[in-house]
Amino acid sequence: MGVFVLLPLLLPLTALPIARLAERHLHPRVATRLLSALAAVLAACSTVCLGLLVVVGTVQLPGHPLPDAWADREARTTAPYEETAGKGAVIALLAVAVSWSTAVRRHRRVRREAELALAGVPGGELAVLPDEAAYAYALPGVRSRASRGLLGWVLSLRTSPAGPGGRIVVSTAMLACLDAGERAALVAHERAHLAGRHHRYLLAVRFAARANPLLMPLRSAVAYTAERWADEEAARVTGERRVVARAIGKAALVSRGTPTPTLAGFAAPGPVPRRVAALLAPAPSPVSWPPVFTAVGLAAWAAAAGTLGSALSSANATLTLFLVLEAGPL
């Protein structure tokens, strides 16, 4: 076990270079999937190792619920500084559990409130809410009965099949800021969020960052690349990159954002100028993996190696502790 149990807590540092470079050098679809996968695996490994440290560091406490064999000294010495590390791991693991619980409750509350607000709103996939605050976001998994559109022009904006069981929520204040072409770009952007299930990536990296703060740069990067992914899809569907860029710029000036960071929004405070600049440039290359001997390629391989090392370290620590405990006195 040894220091291997500590490595997964630090190996997320290997993903920081790719978090910065992927935003600029990878297709946003590839970057979103890659960074989300890295964050999920690294967070899982670090959480497992926190649990192992808790086991090793607390078996000597009175009334522990583990078998007596787990209190054997040989088992305790399989981790460095087992007592200190164990106490720190208890605090860290409790903090992770509280953080995850808080995030889950907030997400469910926001979803519940949104569903209640949309319960009586007709319009199928697109829900237009009369509101003086400007916002637009994709709300996945909310189904409603099809009906005649709320506004006549709403029907003309349906440029592709409806998203899988979700709704596009937009306020009248947001619509008032956009012309017809920009409204079509807005709907295409939010529909891309639903079709790509971007909320899953946002949730994954958000929980990962709460498990290990070293993963926070990946959370920020995925929040950006998910929006860029939807930007590119909107540009592809409408065929007007400049119109999409103009719509994002206009919306950013008046938008109040989304109810929670795990819901993808059209334009909120953040790297909007970078999104606009990217849309004014040629479309990104759809290459799925960067060349090895480039900065982004080396960063991607370093992150992959760090993630593999984290998985192997946590597996090694788990197996070692199991074997030691199995061999301990009964």
C-alpha positions in Angstrom: 0.0 0.0 0.0 2.6 2.6 1.2 2.7 5.8 -0.7 0.5 4.4 -3.4 -2.5 5.3 -1.4 -1.5 9.0 -1.5 -0.7 9.2 -5.2 -4.4 9.5 -6.4 -4.8 12.5 -4.2 -2.1 14.3 -6.1 -2.1 12.9 -9.6 -5.0 15.2 -10.7 -2.2 17.7 -11.1 -1.2 15.9 -14.3 -4.5 16.9 -15.9 -4.1 20.7 -15.4 -2.1 21.3 -18.6 -4.6 19.6 -20.8 -7.4 21.5 -19.0 -5.9 24.7 -20.3 -4.8 23.5 -23.7 -7.9 21.5 -24.7 -10.0 24.7 -24.7 -8.0 26.2 -27.5 -6.6 23.2 -29.4 -9.2 20.4 -29.4 -12.7 20.3 -30.9 -15.1 21.3 -28.1 -16.9 18.0 -28.3 -13.7 16.0 -27.9 -12.5 18.3 -25.2 -15.7 18.0 -23.2 -15.7 14.2 -23.3 -12.0 13.9 -22.6 -11.9 16.3 -19.7 -15.1 14.9 -18.2 -13.8 11.3 -18.3 -10.4 12.3 -16.8 -12.2 14.2 -14.0 -14.6 11.3 -13.2 -11.8 8.7 -13.0 -9.4 10.9 -11.0 -12.1 11.8 -8.5 -13.3 8.2 -8.1 -9.7 7.1 -7.4 -9.0 9.9 -4.9 -12.2 9.1 -3.1 -11.4 5.4 -2.9 -8.0 6.2 -1.4 -9.6 8.6 1.2 -11.7 5.7 2.2 -8.7 3.4 2.5 -6.9 5.9 4.7 -10.0 6.2 6.9 -9.9 2.4 7.4 -6.2 2.2 8.1 -6.1 5.2 10.3 -9.2 4.6 12.5 -9.1 0.8 13.2 -7.6 1.6 16.7 -10.5 3.8 17.8 -12.8 2.2 20.4 -16.0 0.8 19.1 -14.9 0.7 15.4 -17.3 -1.4 13.4 -14.6 -3.3 11.6 -13.4 -6.9 12.4 -10.8 -7.2 15.1 -8.3 -8.5 12.5 -8.4 -5.1 10.9 -6.8 -3.6 14.0 -3.6 -5.6 13.5 -0.5 -3.5 13.5 0.7 -4.9 10.2 -2.5 -3.6 8.6 -2.1 -0.2 10.1 1.5 0.2 8.8 0.5 -0.4 5.2 -0.1 3.3 4.9 2.5 6.0 5.7 1.7 8.0 8.9 -1.5 6.0 9.2 -2.8 7.8 12.3 -2.4 11.3 11.1 -3.4 10.4 7.6 -6.5 8.6 8.9 -7.7 11.5 10.9 -7.2 13.9 8.0 -9.0 11.4 5.7 -12.0 11.2 8.0 -12.4 15.0 7.9 -11.8 15.1 4.1 -14.3 12.3 3.4 -16.9 13.9 5.6 -16.4 17.2 3.8 -16.8 15.4 0.4 -20.0 13.7 1.6 -21.5 17.0 2.9 -20.5 18.8 -0.3 -22.0 16.1 -2.6 -25.2 16.1 -0.5 -25.5 19.8 -0.7 -25.0 19.8 -4.4 -27.6 17.0 -4.9 -30.2 18.8 -2.8 -29.6 22.1 -4.6 -29.8 20.4 -8.0 -33.1 18.6 -7.1 -34.6 21.8 -5.7 -33.8 23.8 -8.8 -35.1 21.1 -11.1 -38.3 20.8 -9.0 -38.8 24.6 -9.1 -38.2 24.7 -12.9 -40.6 21.8 -13.5 -43.3 23.5 -11.4 -42.8 26.8 -13.3 -43.2 25.0 -16.6 -46.1 22.7 -15.6 -48.7 24.9 -17.2 -46.6 26.4 -20.0 -47.6 25.1 -23.5 -45.3 25.0 -26.5 -43.8 21.5 -26.5 -40.0 21.6 -26.5 -39.7 25.4 -26.3 -41.1 27.1 -23.2 -41.4 30.9 -23.3 -41.8 32.5 -19.8 -43.1 36.0 -19.4 -40.3 37.5 -17.4 -38.4 40.8 -17.3 -35.2 39.0 -16.5 -33.3 37.8 -19.6 -32.2 34.1 -19.6 -32.2 31.0 -21.7 -31.1 27.5 -20.8 -31.7 23.8 -21.5 -33.7 21.9 -18.9 -33.2 18.1 -19.6 -35.7 15.4 -18.8 -38.8 17.6 -18.6 -41.6 16.4 -20.9 -44.8 18.2 -21.6 -47.9 17.7 -23.7 -47.6 19.0 -27.2 -49.8 21.9 -28.0 -50.1 24.8 -30.3 -47.2 27.2 -30.0 -47.3 30.1 -27.5 -46.2 32.5 -30.2 -46.6 32.1 -33.9 -43.0 32.5 -34.7 -42.0 29.8 -32.2 -43.0 27.1 -34.6 -40.7 28.5 -37.3 -37.7 28.1 -35.1 -37.9 24.3 -34.9 -35.1 23.5 -37.3 -34.4 19.9 -36.1 -36.2 17.2 -34.1 -36.9 17.9 -30.4 -34.3 17.1 -27.8 -34.5 13.9 -25.9 -37.1 14.6 -23.2 -36.0 18.1 -22.4 -37.3 21.7 -22.8 -35.7 24.9 -23.8 -36.6 27.6 -21.3 -36.3 31.2 -22.5 -37.8 34.4 -21.2 -39.6 37.1 -23.2 -37.0 39.6 -22.1 -34.3 37.5 -23.8 -36.3 37.1 -27.0 -36.9 40.8 -27.1 -33.1 41.4 -27.4 -32.7 39.2 -30.5 -33.9 39.3 -34.1 -35.4 36.3 -35.9 -32.0 34.8 -37.0 -30.5 35.2 -33.5 -33.6 33.5 -32.0 -33.0 30.6 -34.3 -29.4 30.5 -33.2 -30.5 30.5 -29.5 -32.9 27.6 -30.0 -30.3 25.6 -32.0 -27.7 26.2 -29.3 -30.0 25.0 -26.5 -31.2 22.1 -28.5 -27.6 21.0 -28.9 -27.3 21.0 -25.2 -30.2 18.7 -24.9 -29.2 16.4 -27.7 -25.6 16.1 -26.4 -26.8 15.7 -22.8 -24.3 18.3 -21.7 -25.8 18.4 -18.2 -24.3 15.0 -17.5 -20.8 16.3 -18.2 -21.4 19.4 -16.1 -22.7 17.3 -13.2 -19.8 14.8 -13.5 -17.1 17.5 -13.4 -18.9 19.4 -10.7 -19.0 16.4 -8.4 -15.4 15.5 -9.3 -14.2 19.0 -8.3 -16.1 18.6 -4.9 -14.3 15.3 -4.4 -10.8 16.7 -5.1 -10.3 20.5 -5.4 -7.3 19.9 -7.7 -9.9 19.1 -10.4 -11.5 22.5 -10.3 -9.7 23.7 -13.5 -11.3 20.8 -15.3 -14.7 21.8 -14.1 -14.2 25.3 -15.4 -12.8 24.0 -18.7 -15.8 21.7 -19.3 -18.2 24.5 -18.5 -16.6 26.4 -21.3 -16.1 23.6 -23.8 -19.7 22.4 -23.4 -20.9 25.9 -24.4 -18.4 25.9 -27.3 -19.8 22.5 -28.4 -23.3 23.9 -28.5 -22.0 27.0 -30.3 -20.5 24.9 -33.1 -23.7 22.9 -33.4 -25.8 26.0 -33.6 -23.4 27.4 -36.3 -23.6 24.1 -38.2 -27.4 24.0 -38.1 -28.0 27.6 -39.0 -25.1 27.9 -41.3 -24.4 31.4 -39.9 -21.4 31.6 -37.6 -21.5 35.4 -37.4 -25.2 35.3 -36.5 -24.5 32.9 -33.6 -21.6 35.0 -32.4 -23.8 38.1 -32.5 -26.6 36.4 -30.6 -24.2 35.3 -27.9 -22.7 38.7 -27.6 -26.2 40.4 -27.3 -27.4 37.8 -24.8 -24.3 38.1 -22.6 -25.0 41.8 -22.1 -28.4 41.2 -20.5 -28.3 37.6 -19.3 -28.6 36.7 -15.6 -27.3 33.1 -16.2 -28.8 29.8 -15.3 -30.4 28.7 -12.0 -27.6 26.3 -11.3 -24.2 25.7 -12.9 -25.2 22.2 -13.9 -27.7 23.6 -16.4 -26.3 24.7 -19.7 -27.1 28.3 -20.6 -26.9 30.4 -23.8 -24.8 33.3 -22.5 -23.7 34.0 -19.0 -20.9 36.0 -17.4 -17.7 34.3 -18.3 -15.5 33.7 -21.3 -18.0 35.1 -23.8 -15.4 37.1 -25.8 -13.5 33.9 -26.4 -16.6 32.1 -27.6 -17.4 35.0 -29.9 -13.8 35.1 -31.2 -13.9 31.3 -31.9 -17.1 31.6 -33.9 -15.7 34.4 -36.0 -12.7 32.1 -36.8 -13.0 29.0 -39.0 -14.7 25.9 -37.6 -12.4 23.7 -35.4 -10.9 20.5 -36.8 -12.9 17.4 -35.8 -9.7 15.5 -35.1 -10.4 13.1 -32.2 -6.9 13.0 -30.7 -4.1 15.5 -31.1 -0.7 14.6 -32.6 1.7 13.3 -30.0 4.6 15.8 -30.5 2.6 18.9 -29.9 1.9 20.8 -26.7 -1.7 19.6 -26.5 -0.7 16.1 -27.5 1.9 15.8 -24.8 -0.5 17.3 -22.2 -3.2 14.8 -23.2 -0.8 11.8 -22.9 0.5 13.2 -19.5 -3.1 13.4 -18.3 -3.9 9.9 -19.6 -0.7 8.6 -17.9 -1.7 10.3 -14.6 -5.2 8.9 -14.8 -3.9 5.4 -15.4 -1.4 5.8 -12.6 -4.1 7.0 -10.3 -6.3 4.0 -11.2 -3.4 1.5 -10.7 -2.4 3.1 -7.5 -5.8 3.0 -6.0 -6.3 -0.6 -7.2 -2.9 -1.6 -5.7 -3.7 0.1 -2.4 -7.1 -1.6 -2.2 -5.7 -5.1 -3.0 -2.8 -4.7 -0.6 -5.0 -3.7 2.3 -7.4 -6.5 1.5 -4.6 -9.1 1.4 -3.1 -7.9 4.6 -6.4 -7.9 6.4 -7.2 -11.4 5.1 -3.9 -12.6 6.5 -4.3 -10.9 9.9 -5.2 -12.8 13.0 -8.8 -13.8 13.5 
